[in-house]
Amino acid sequence: MADKRTENKQITREYIIPLRKEWRKVANYRRAGRAAKFIKKFIARHMKVPDRDVKKVKLDIYLNNEIWFKGKTKPPAKIKVKALKEDDIVRVYLAETPKQVKFTKLKHEKFHKELEKPKPVA
């Protein structure tokens, strides 16, 4: 019988998630939090996460910042995301990154590269 190996398959998909219908169900001061929770729930459903476990869906920090950008009472009405599934973990990123986010990403990467430099042993 053939050897069945589970390969590390990556599945990438893009979604436009309608958030307005969901965050209108709660009080104004809870809207951004509900939007973030709904993104996780939506991705768990559409990427077929086992048992629809939202703990296996990880949001990118830049996506989270985009949700909370205008404060907790005014999240975006819809958002375009890219979901990357590796084994059971699904990572969610912004599909189209704004110019300001690109700048911040480069700044963070540069800062973290400087921290990772090995120190010379004297």
PLY file of the C-alpha trace (Angstrom):
ply
format ascii 1.0
element vertex 122
property float x
property float y
property float z
element edge 121
property int vertex1
property int vertex2
end_header
0.00 0.00 0.00
1.25 3.50 -0.76
2.77 5.57 2.03
0.33 8.33 2.97
2.27 11.35 4.14
0.66 14.54 5.28
2.49 17.20 3.38
2.73 20.74 4.67
0.14 22.15 2.29
-0.52 25.85 2.22
-3.89 27.16 1.13
-4.20 30.86 0.36
-7.52 32.60 -0.22
-8.78 36.17 -0.34
-12.06 37.28 1.16
-14.02 40.51 1.42
-15.63 40.26 4.85
-18.82 42.31 5.45
-18.49 43.60 9.01
-21.26 46.21 9.26
-24.12 43.74 9.67
-22.30 42.13 12.59
-21.06 45.16 14.51
-24.44 46.89 14.30
-25.81 44.22 16.65
-23.85 45.50 19.67
-23.40 48.77 21.56
-21.22 51.46 19.99
-18.34 50.98 22.40
-18.02 47.28 21.51
-18.00 47.53 17.73
-14.31 47.07 16.90
-13.99 44.13 19.26
-17.01 42.46 17.69
-15.57 43.08 14.21
-12.30 41.33 15.15
-14.19 38.38 16.64
-16.38 38.13 13.55
-13.34 38.03 11.25
-12.02 35.04 13.20
-15.43 33.34 13.10
-15.83 34.01 9.36
-12.36 32.66 8.53
-12.85 29.57 10.72
-16.04 28.80 8.81
-14.71 29.44 5.30
-11.23 27.91 5.69
-12.72 24.77 7.29
-10.88 24.94 10.60
-11.59 21.76 12.63
-14.49 22.33 15.06
-14.50 25.99 13.90
-12.02 26.72 16.67
-11.32 30.47 16.59
-8.19 29.93 18.73
-6.54 28.50 15.60
-7.17 31.70 13.62
-4.44 34.32 14.11
-4.88 37.95 13.01
-1.89 39.97 11.81
-1.03 42.99 13.97
-1.45 45.32 10.99
-4.93 43.92 10.31
-5.84 44.44 13.96
-4.50 48.01 13.79
-6.61 48.64 10.69
-9.76 47.49 12.51
-9.03 49.69 15.54
-7.61 52.67 13.54
-10.65 54.98 13.92
-11.36 53.86 17.47
-13.59 51.26 18.99
-16.84 52.84 17.82
-16.04 53.17 14.10
-14.53 49.98 12.60
-14.55 49.54 8.81
-17.79 48.33 7.20
-15.97 45.71 5.14
-12.38 44.60 4.83
-10.39 42.62 2.28
-8.15 39.96 3.81
-5.82 37.18 2.71
-6.00 33.92 4.68
-3.07 31.47 4.72
-3.72 27.99 6.10
-0.83 25.79 7.25
-1.97 22.51 8.83
-4.68 23.65 11.28
-3.45 27.21 11.94
-4.87 30.00 9.76
-3.08 33.35 9.60
-5.03 36.35 8.34
-3.38 39.39 6.71
-4.54 42.53 4.97
-4.91 41.78 1.24
-4.15 45.31 0.07
-1.84 47.07 2.45
-2.16 50.87 2.59
0.94 53.02 2.07
1.20 53.91 5.77
1.06 50.24 6.79
3.80 49.35 4.31
5.99 52.06 5.81
5.33 50.79 9.34
6.07 47.18 8.31
9.43 48.15 6.82
10.26 50.17 9.92
9.42 47.22 12.21
11.41 44.75 10.08
14.43 47.05 10.07
14.24 47.50 13.85
13.96 43.76 14.48
16.88 42.98 12.14
19.10 45.30 14.18
18.10 43.51 17.38
18.91 40.08 15.93
22.55 40.88 15.10
24.87 38.53 16.98
27.01 40.18 19.61
30.76 39.61 19.25
32.24 37.48 22.00
35.19 39.25 23.61
0 1
1 2
2 3
3 4
4 5
5 6
6 7
7 8
8 9
9 10
10 11
11 12
12 13
13 14
14 15
15 16
16 17
17 18
18 19
19 20
20 21
21 22
22 23
23 24
24 25
25 26
26 27
27 28
28 29
29 30
30 31
31 32
32 33
33 34
34 35
35 36
36 37
37 38
38 39
39 40
40 41
41 42
42 43
43 44
44 45
45 46
46 47
47 48
48 49
49 50
50 51
51 52
52 53
53 54
54 55
55 56
56 57
57 58
58 59
59 60
60 61
61 62
62 63
63 64
64 65
65 66
66 67
67 68
68 69
69 70
70 71
71 72
72 73
73 74
74 75
75 76
76 77
77 78
78 79
79 80
80 81
81 82
82 83
83 84
84 85
85 86
86 87
87 88
88 89
89 90
90 91
91 92
92 93
93 94
94 95
95 96
96 97
97 98
98 99
99 100
100 101
101 102
102 103
103 104
104 105
105 106
106 107
107 108
108 109
109 110
110 111
111 112
112 113
113 114
114 115
115 116
116 117
117 118
118 119
119 120
120 121
